[in-house]
Amino acid sequence: MQLVINSYGSYLQKNGDCFKVKVENKISEVSCKKISTIMISTAAYITTDAIKLAMDNNIDVIFLDEHGDPYGRVWHPKLGSTGKIRRRQLEIAETEDGLRLALSWIRTKFENQIRVLKNLRETRPQKSAAITEYIETLSGNMTSLDKIGGSLEEARCSIMGIEGSGGKTYFEALNFLMPERFKFSGRSRNPAHDEFNALLNYAYGVLYSRVEKACIIAGLDPYIGFIHTDHYNKKSLVFDLIENYRAWADEVVIRLFAGRAVKSEHFDQVPGGLTLNKDGKAVLLSALFTFFEETMRYRCRNVQRENIIQLDCHRIANQLIGEQTDGE
């Protein structure tokens, strides 16, 4: 369960083994045993006792900006696992082993995008032919990955080019399926130029925070990436791994539009674009967390989506140090 602080001037404090939240004149309490993450997306007050209660129970406190991007987090100072994992990240980052790992993540991204479009095709038979063309183009992009070899350094530009081409096709398909009122012109980030991208940007921001947490718990270094290059304070591995899960955010946002849950009053105008307001964030986060709690078949067992990122990060860490995991 995620505790979301989304109201200006909210107050979060400790009361025994519970978090006590005061919003205006309303007070509620929730046990620390029921919380996995505290997300604060507005100006709020939090006591040091509440922070310590979170740290003692492995609950990370994440601060999100107006676009949903995490700009800070409070987390206990312990490493998630042995330093050997981090050393192996550095060792294979520029090898053929690193390339194979990176390519597997991009293939998963394409597979997920194709799955999203196939699901949409089933409920939109009048647009089936056009959707099929988009799917075939994406399948061709994915097949192009099979021709890539050598080291990551040699292949990085080719990978990024194929990924970018596929992304353009995918979002063209989603725009084609959008109601006329909410059509968009490609991806736009911060600020978003339209409602679709405003929702998507915020959902991706939530995913970033979850992937980073999973990396830390598994003992992976979020800053040592494979596909994305190293830059000062850039969490390259988080940018790499999130590609496996972006389609989840896409599905949630598409569902909101399909269910006519998106309203113009969920957005505020900002210089150069749009941003989600308090009501819009509440609608998105509710749908996103419900989606995370759903159970799906994964590696021969039923798993809640919210646990899959963590399982994947542990599996990657075990692969790096040569330990086998279930399903390998």
Phi, psi and omega in degrees: 000137177257133174263116185252123175258107190231009181245130182303132177081010178296156183232124181241125179217174180265140172220093186067236177261022181238154168268131179252122183245128176244120178237110187056243182257009181258134180238133177222156179230147177217138181294142178296338181288344182263357187252134174253331183210143172247123181245126180242117187241018179206177177292121184211165178252138177220131182276158178294330176297321178294321178296317180295321177300319178295314181296320181295338183246021178056036177258120179273145178253118186247135177252121182253142175276186186294344179262000181091000180280132178289121179256356177186158176207151174252125186214148180298153189277005183279145174289148182289335184192196183295148177292346178301326180297315180295321178297319179293325175304314181293321185293320187261357185303329183246023181251176177294328175298318177296322179296315180300320179295315180297317180296326179295326179290320180291322176299317178299320178299312179297317179301318180293320178296318178296319178299317178301314181292322178296321177295320178293324180297324181298328183260003181226064186300332181291343180246016187301316184297315181294319179296322179299322178297317178297318180298317180295321177297316178297321178298322176295320176300316182295321179297328180298335179295334182294339183273354185273132178216186180089210180264166177298321180301320180285329188262350189303314182297321179295317179298312182296325179294315179295317180298318180295319178297317178295320179297320178298315179298315183299313182285333171298319179295316180295320178297320178302328184267353181288148171303149184307322182297332187244020177295152185223165181247082178072185181280136171226136188258243190251110006275157175288149179268354186205172184295318182301311182289329177298316177293316183295317180301317182292319179296319176297322179300318177297318178298319178305314183295323180290319179294318179298316179299316181298321177299313182298314181297322182281351181089009177276146177272115183299342185266352182256096183262181180239301180283310180280135185283162181282131172220162182303124177061022178263123180276076190298320181293325177297317177297324178294307190288332182296339180300334179290341191234359182303326182299334176297313178298318178303314182299317181298314181294318178299318178299320180297319178291317181297326180272007179057035179270351181270124181239151180299331181285359177276359186232149174243145175284135174229163178306119177088001180170213185233156172219153177288137173265187184303314182293321179295318178298320181297317179296314182294311184297322177299314180293320182293315182290325175297319178297317179298328183279348179293147179264138177224162178280122183216120179051051173070019174209163179273125185223140171291141182304322184297343180264348185292319180301317180295317178300318180296318180294321176297321180295317178297316179299318179293323177297320182297325182257012172080021177259138181275150177236167179303134177089356180276000000 
